[in-house]
């Protein structure tokens, strides 16, 4: 995934294009809720925080996706470094070799290539390789990279077997990623069920409005009805957030 998010400190944020898409989605959902629950244009102002919520949720989902992809790319990176070190390269030169391989494997605009380009520049400025990896871990905020960096720092001070450490780290990351893939596969059907269940209450209200408009008319024309619909909307939003949390199992 190329340049999907722009890096800022340790967080990967949405690009302008994806931010606009999230805004449009939020506005569309806000308009839909205003019509279904209130039949009022004025409700758009009351429901405007929905737009911010959708943007935040979309940003979080995309950030998780980017971090997963970066984990995959980082695993390829350290495997490449391990191969270079087996051929007799030093740790610093192995990083340079891995940088070239990541460009060939994932493209120059990939996240891992850009991060390794930053580390390569640091090495040319005589920054220790463990410091370059530490900065990399801080920028990404990924736990696997932080753990790898800590182990590498300890091994370098104690004269450890870097090749074995790197391969062991790659195996650990691979196992974790495979577990995540299996969980996502198992949860795929549940996520579809969640989406359908979330749509059912809205479809029921739309159906009643179309077939028996007089039945719900008091809900739109009286203060008490507005209060009841607001409570229903709050309960619906809470149920939606809880269901989304349930199907978002992380490893």
N, C-alpha and C positions, 0 to 999 in steps of 0.2 A: 504494500500500500504506500504510494508515493505522496509525500507532502500533504497527507490528509489533514494533519494537525500541525499547527505551528508551535514550536517549543517555547516555553516561557518559564524560566527557573526549573523546577522539578516537575512541572505539570505540562502535559500535552493538550493544547487547547484547539478548539475547532477553527478551521480556516473560515474566511469570510463567506465563501460559497456555502459551506455546510451550516454556518451560523444563519445565513439567510433562509436556507431550507427549513431549519428548525423554527425560525420566526414565523414563516408562512404556515407551517404545520400547527404551531401554537395558536395563530390567529384563526385558522380554519376550525380548530377544535373549540376555541372560545365562542366563535359564532354559532357553531352547532349546539353547544350547551345552552347558550343564551336563547336560542330558538326553542329547543326541546323543553327546557325547564321554566322559561319565563315568557316566551313569545314577545320579547321586548328588546329593542335596540339598546336601550339604556343599560341593560344588564351586561353589555359588553364592557363597560367601565368597571363594574363590580367584579367581573370575571377576568379582568386583565392580568392578575397574578398567574393565571393558568399559562400564559405565554412564557413567563419567566420559568415556571416549573418545567414546562416541556423542553425549553432550551437547556436547563440544568440536567435534566434526565438524559437528553440526547448527547450532551457533552460527556456525561459520565459513561454512557454506553460506548461511545466512540473511543474514549480514553482507555477503557478496558480492552477494547478490540486492538487498539494500537499497542498496548502493553503486551498483549498475548503475542502479537506478531513480532515485537521486538525481542521477546524471550526466545522465540524460534530462531530469529536471526542471530542472537547472541550465542545460542548453542552452536550454530554453524561457525561462528567466529572463533570460539575457543577450541572447537575441533580442528579448525584450520591451523590455529596456533600450535596445538599439540603435534600435528603432523610436521609442521616446520621445525619445532624443537627436536623431534625425533630425527630429523635430517641434520641436526647439528647447529641450528640457528640459536642465537641468544634470545632471551625473552623479548627484548626490544625489537630485534630484527624479525622475530616471529610475528609480532604485532603488525609490522609493516607488510610482511608477506600476506597476512590474513586480510589486511585492508584491501590489497589488490584483488584477492579472491572474492571478497564480499562485493566489490564493484562488479565483477564478472557474474556472480551468482544472483545478487539481488538488485543490481543497478546502482548507478552513482547517486541517484536521488533517494535511495532507500534510507531509512532512519539509521540503520547500523553503519552504513557507509559514511553518512555525515558525522556520526558520533566518532567513528574511527579516524576520520579526517581531522577532527578536533584533537584527538589524542596524538595523532601523528605529528601535528604541529607543536604540541606540547613537548614531545620527545625531542624535536629539533631545537627547542629552546632550553634543552637540558633539564626538563622536568622529569623526575623519577617516574618510571612506568607505573609503580604502585600508586603514586599521586594522581597520575592521569586516569587510572581506573577508578580511583576514589571519587574524582570529579565526575566521571561518567556515571557512577552509581548515584551520586547526589543529584545530578541533572534528571535522571530517569525516575528515581525513586523506586526502582525495582528491587525486591528483596533478594532475588537470586544473584543479582550483580553485586549487591552489598556483601552478601555472604562470600561470594567468590573473591572479592577484593580483600576482605578480612583474612581469609585463608591464605591468599597469595602474599599478603604482607607478613603474616606469621612465618610462612615457609621461606620467604626471602631472608628474613632475619635469622632463621634457624638453619638455613641451608637445606631445605626440603627438596623432594623430587617434584619439580614443577610439572613435568610431563604427566606423571601419575595423578597429581592434584587436578590438573586441567581436565584430563579424561574422566576422572571421577565426578567432577563438577558437571561436565557435559552429560554424563549418564544420569545424574540426579535430576537435572533440568528436563531431560528427555522423558524420564518416568513421570515427572509432574505434569508435563504437557500432554502426555498420552492419557493420563488420568482425567485431565480437564476435558479433553476431546470426548472421552467416553461418557463423562457426566453430561456434557452438552448434547450428545446424541440421545441419551436416555431422557433428558428433559425437553427434547424437541417437541414431542407430542403433547407434553404438559403445557408448554408455552402456547401451542396452538389452541388447546382447550381453554387456557386462560384468556386468550384474545376473544374467542367466541363467547365465553361467559361474560366478559366485560361488555360486549356489544348487546347482549340479550336485553338488559333493562332499558337501554335506549331505544331498541327496536320495538319493545312493548309499548313504550310511551308514544312513539311515532305511530304505531298501528292504531292505538286507541284514539289518538287525535284525528286520524284519517277516517276511521270507521264510525266513531261515536264522539264527535267533538264536544257535544253538550256535557258529556260525562266529566270531563276535566276542566271545563270552562271556569268553574269557581276557583280552581287553583291558579288561574292566570288573572282573574279579575277582582280578587279580594286580598286584603292584607294577610289574613290568616292563611289563605291558599299560598301566597308568596312565601310565607314563613315555612309552611310544610314542604314546599318544593325546594327551598334552600336547605332544609334538614335532609331531605332525600338526596340532594346533590352532594352534601357533605358526607353522608353515609356511603354514597356511591364512590366518591373520591377516595375515602379511607379504605374501602374494600379493594379498589383498584391498586392502591399502593401496597397493601398487604399481599395481594396475590402476586404482584410483581416481585416483591421481596422473597416470597416463598420459592419462586422458580429461578432465583439468582443465587445458586449455590456456588461458592468459590472454594478453591483448594489452596 
